[in-house]
């Protein structure tokens, strides 16, 4: 089940190019060519190669599996894993300062992840 499409990677490129000030600045920071970034930003149906996905994971400070799914690939996680992944992503998007915590959760079993997620989601909801 794919819950991301390439459009999400395209949107992430747009978002980060605005943060960096320009697509050219993002190109310098990521090591991905300006033309390549422009092509991925403007054509969400284009699939980047693995080397580019690795660069995006480092630049966007996201787990590689998330970048792969943002590029539209189905990693075939179980239903529980998929739901937990969506919850983790939601927490990470709302509270980027907890990214390192979320990344460590990937090493825990499902029960432990769920327990920590409940806490983080409660914290996130109190911030609204």
N, C-alpha and C positions, 0 to 999 in steps of 0.2 A: 504494500500500500504506500503510495507516494503522497505525502502531505505537504511537500514543497514542490515548487516548479522552478524552472530556470528563471522565471520572472522575479523570484525572490532574490536571486543572486544579482540580477540586473538592477533591482531596486537598491540592494546593498551597495553596489558600485556607485549609483547615483548619490545615495546618502553620504558615503565616505568621500566622494569627490567634492561635495558641498562642504563637508567638515574640513577637508584638506585645503580648500580654496579653489581648486580646479582639478580637472581630470589629469592634467599634466603633472601636478603635484602628487596625485595619487599614483600615477605611473612611476614616478621617481621613488616614492616610498615603497611601493609593492614590488618593483622590478618587472612589472608587466608592461609591455609596450603601450604607448598612448593609443595607437591604432587598434590594438587588441582590446583594450579597455573600452574604447568607443564602440567597437563592434559588439562586444558583450552587453554594454549598456543599452545600445539602440536596437539590438536584435536578440530578444530573449530566447529565441529558438536555437541559437548557436551554442554548441557544447564545448567548453574549454577542455584542454588536455590536463592530465594529472599534475604536471609541473605547475601549471597556472593555478590549479585548485590549492596546491600546497602553499603557494605564495599568498593566495587570498586568506587561507586559514591563519597564517602568520600575521599578515597585515591587519586583518579584522579581529585578531585575537579570539578566534572561535575554534572549537574542536573540529578536526578534519572531517569527521562523520557528518557534522552539521553542514559544512560547505558542500560536501558531496550530495547531500539531500537537497540543498538549495539549488544545486545544478540539475536537479530533476531525477537523480538516480534513486532507485528503490533499494534500500539496504535490507529489506525484509525482516525488520524487527518484529518480534511477537507483538500482539495487541497490547499487552501490559507495557512492554518496552516502548512502544510507540506513544502510548498515552503519557507515560512518564517522561519521554523525550520532549513531548509537546509542553508538558508542565515545566520541565527544566528550562526550555527555551523561553517560555513566558516569563519565568523568574529572571533569567539572565537579561532579557530585553528590558524589563522594568527596573532591574537593579544591577547594572553592569559592575558595580563594585563587588558583587558577590560571585563574579565569574570564576575565580579560583576555587571557591567552595563548590560551585556547580560542577566544575571539571573533576574535582576529587570524588564527587558522587558517582561518577561513571565507573569507579572501581569497586563500589559497594554492591551488595546483593539487593534485590528488589524491595524487600521489607525495609531495610535500612534507608534506601533512597526515598521510599514513600514517607517514612517518619520525618526525615529532614525536609522533604518537600512540603509537608503539612505546616511545619514551622515557618519556612520561608514564604509560603503563600499567605499565611496569617500576617507576617511582617509586611509583605507587599500590600495587602489589603488595608492595613492600618496607615500606610503612607498616603493613601489616596485621599 
